[in-house]
Amino acid sequence: MAIFLVQHGKCLSKEVDPERSLSEKGIAEVEKIATFAGNHNVAVSLIAHSGKKRAAQTAEILAAALCPPKGVVSMDGLKPLDDVQVFAAKLDNSRNIMFVGHLPFMEKLTSLLVAGKDDIGVCKFQNGGIVCLDFNTEQTWFIRWALMPDLAVDS
């Protein structure tokens, strides 16, 4: 089974909005990615987000297109500076789950899972992009695909 890691969409600055809501461009890009993913049968059972407003908004937009049967939930451990090793140790690879969070957490988690160290830098995330990791028969993670807003053409 796969996991899907998403960096929240582009958001407003702290000066404009202390809660850092998604910007109009951020909303449009996440909607574009969500539609593309939905049209290409990306199936997730659950979408979990960090609880921060920008991540929750991103998760809700993705859920509208992907219709996860278990819905959308806020989850501890996905904030920008949370410990990726603690999160990875609890990771459930038995069902397709999408996690919406922040940098540097998402890049560090990907590096830890794929390369065994969180400081390798195996993948660069973009706001609103999805990175799909899968678990193979050798019991290791690998990057199956990545979809970034600039690549999600209308379909």
C-alpha positions as CSV (number, residue, x, y, z in Angstrom):
1,M,0.0,0.0,0.0
2,A,1.0,3.6,-0.6
3,I,1.2,6.8,1.4
4,F,0.7,10.2,-0.1
5,L,2.7,13.1,1.3
6,V,1.4,16.6,0.5
7,Q,2.8,20.0,1.4
8,H,0.0,22.4,2.1
9,G,-1.0,24.9,-0.7
10,K,0.5,28.4,-1.0
11,C,-0.7,30.5,1.9
12,L,-0.9,34.2,3.0
13,S,1.9,35.8,5.0
14,K,1.6,36.1,8.8
15,E,1.3,39.9,8.3
16,V,-1.8,39.5,6.1
17,D,-3.3,36.6,8.0
18,P,-1.9,35.4,11.3
19,E,-3.6,32.0,10.8
20,R,-1.9,31.7,7.3
21,S,-5.0,30.7,5.3
22,L,-4.5,29.5,1.7
23,S,-4.1,32.2,-0.8
24,E,-6.3,32.4,-3.9
25,K,-3.4,31.0,-6.0
26,G,-2.9,28.2,-3.4
27,I,-6.6,27.3,-3.5
28,A,-6.5,27.2,-7.3
29,E,-3.3,25.0,-7.4
30,V,-4.6,22.5,-4.8
31,E,-7.9,22.3,-6.7
32,K,-6.0,21.6,-9.9
33,I,-3.9,18.9,-8.3
34,A,-7.0,17.4,-6.5
35,T,-9.0,17.2,-9.8
36,F,-6.1,15.7,-11.6
37,A,-5.5,13.1,-8.9
38,G,-9.2,12.3,-8.7
39,N,-9.4,11.9,-12.5
40,H,-6.5,9.5,-12.4
41,N,-8.0,7.2,-9.7
42,V,-5.7,8.2,-6.8
43,A,-7.5,6.3,-4.0
44,V,-7.0,7.1,-0.4
45,S,-8.8,5.8,2.7
46,L,-8.1,8.8,4.9
47,I,-6.6,12.2,4.7
48,A,-4.8,13.4,7.8
49,H,-3.5,16.9,8.3
50,S,-1.4,18.8,10.9
51,G,-4.3,20.9,12.3
52,K,-2.8,24.1,11.0
53,K,-5.4,26.1,9.0
54,R,-3.5,25.9,5.7
55,A,-3.1,22.2,6.0
56,A,-6.7,21.6,6.9
57,Q,-7.9,23.7,4.0
58,T,-5.6,21.7,1.6
59,A,-6.9,18.4,3.0
60,E,-10.5,19.5,2.6
61,I,-10.0,20.5,-1.1
62,L,-8.3,17.1,-1.7
63,A,-11.0,15.3,0.0
64,A,-13.7,16.9,-2.1
65,A,-12.1,15.3,-5.2
66,L,-10.8,12.0,-3.7
67,C,-13.7,11.2,-1.4
68,P,-11.8,9.2,1.2
69,P,-14.1,6.7,3.0
70,K,-12.7,7.5,6.4
71,G,-12.8,11.3,5.8
72,V,-10.4,14.0,7.0
73,V,-8.8,14.1,10.4
74,S,-6.4,16.3,12.3
75,M,-3.3,14.3,13.4
76,D,-0.5,15.0,15.8
77,G,3.1,14.7,14.5
78,L,2.8,16.5,11.2
79,K,3.8,20.0,12.2
80,P,6.9,21.6,10.6
81,L,9.4,20.7,13.3
82,D,7.9,17.5,14.6
83,D,10.2,14.4,14.9
84,V,10.0,12.4,11.7
85,Q,11.5,9.3,13.3
86,V,8.7,9.2,15.9
87,F,6.1,9.6,13.1
88,A,7.8,7.0,10.9
89,A,7.8,4.4,13.7
90,K,4.0,4.7,14.0
91,L,3.4,4.8,10.2
92,D,0.7,2.4,9.0
93,N,1.6,1.1,5.6
94,S,-1.4,-1.3,5.3
95,R,-3.8,1.3,3.8
96,N,-3.5,4.2,1.4
97,I,-3.4,7.3,3.6
98,M,-2.7,10.9,2.6
99,F,-0.8,13.2,5.0
100,V,-0.9,16.9,4.6
101,G,1.8,18.9,6.4
102,H,4.7,21.3,6.1
103,L,8.3,21.8,5.4
104,P,10.8,20.7,6.5
105,F,8.8,17.8,7.9
106,M,7.6,16.3,4.6
107,E,11.1,16.4,3.0
108,K,12.8,14.9,6.1
109,L,10.2,12.2,6.4
110,T,10.6,11.2,2.7
111,S,14.4,11.1,3.1
112,L,14.1,9.0,6.2
113,L,11.8,6.5,4.7
114,V,13.6,6.2,1.3
115,A,17.2,6.7,2.3
116,G,17.3,5.9,6.0
117,K,18.4,9.3,7.0
118,D,16.3,12.5,7.3
119,D,19.0,14.9,6.0
120,I,19.7,13.3,2.6
121,G,17.3,15.4,0.6
122,V,15.8,12.8,-1.8
123,C,12.9,14.9,-2.9
124,K,11.9,18.6,-3.1
125,F,8.3,19.4,-2.4
126,Q,6.2,22.2,-3.8
127,N,3.2,23.8,-2.2
128,G,0.2,21.7,-3.1
129,G,2.3,18.9,-4.6
130,I,1.8,15.2,-3.9
131,V,4.6,12.6,-3.4
132,C,3.5,9.0,-3.5
133,L,5.7,6.5,-1.5
134,D,5.1,2.8,-1.7
135,F,6.3,-0.1,0.3
136,N,7.9,-3.0,-1.6
137,T,8.4,-6.7,-1.0
138,E,11.9,-6.0,0.4
139,Q,10.1,-4.0,3.2
140,T,11.6,-0.7,2.1
141,W,10.0,2.5,0.9
142,F,10.5,4.0,-2.6
143,I,9.1,7.1,-4.4
144,R,6.5,5.8,-6.9
145,W,5.6,9.2,-8.4
146,A,5.3,12.9,-7.7
147,L,2.8,15.4,-9.0
148,M,3.4,19.1,-8.7
149,P,1.0,21.9,-9.5
150,D,3.0,23.0,-12.6
151,L,2.7,19.4,-14.0
152,A,-1.0,18.9,-13.4
153,V,-2.4,19.8,-16.8
154,D,-6.2,20.0,-17.3
155,S,-7.6,16.6,-17.9
